[in-house]
Amino acid sequence: MKNFLILIFTAVFVWVTYVVIDTSFQSNLFKEWNYLKTIPWMQATLWDFYANIFVLLIWVYYKESSIAVKGLWTVLFITLGSIAVTGYVLIQLFKLKPGEGLEKVFQKNA
């Protein structure tokens, strides 16, 4: 199961990174912002995005003991979105030792 999840999260990480980079070459978010913020679905998407980030950060705040690590992941989640989230999950999966179950991913770091 661990290897399957690593494969899935790696695929998501690579795909979303590609989409963000490709889109960045086609369109400058900062130039488009005044137009984008007037689109109701863009506003809903941003609210949805930050609600998801909030939920995921609750998990990170529970799991991580270092305030510096919590702060770093907060900045990364807010600025990089799914790229950072999938990166965080991949790191947690790669930390699993042979024989450890997935429940270890959800446990608090010591």
KAQUIGI-V351773 format. One line per field, one symbol per residue. ss: DSSP state (~ for helix, > for strand, _ for the rest). A space follows every 50 residues. Layout:
ss = ???
This chain:
ss = _~~~~~~~~~~~~~~~~~~~~~~~~~__~~~~~~~~___~~~~~~~~~~~ ~~~~~~~~~~~~~___~~~~~~~~~~~~~~_~~~~~~~~~~~~~~_____ _~~~~~____
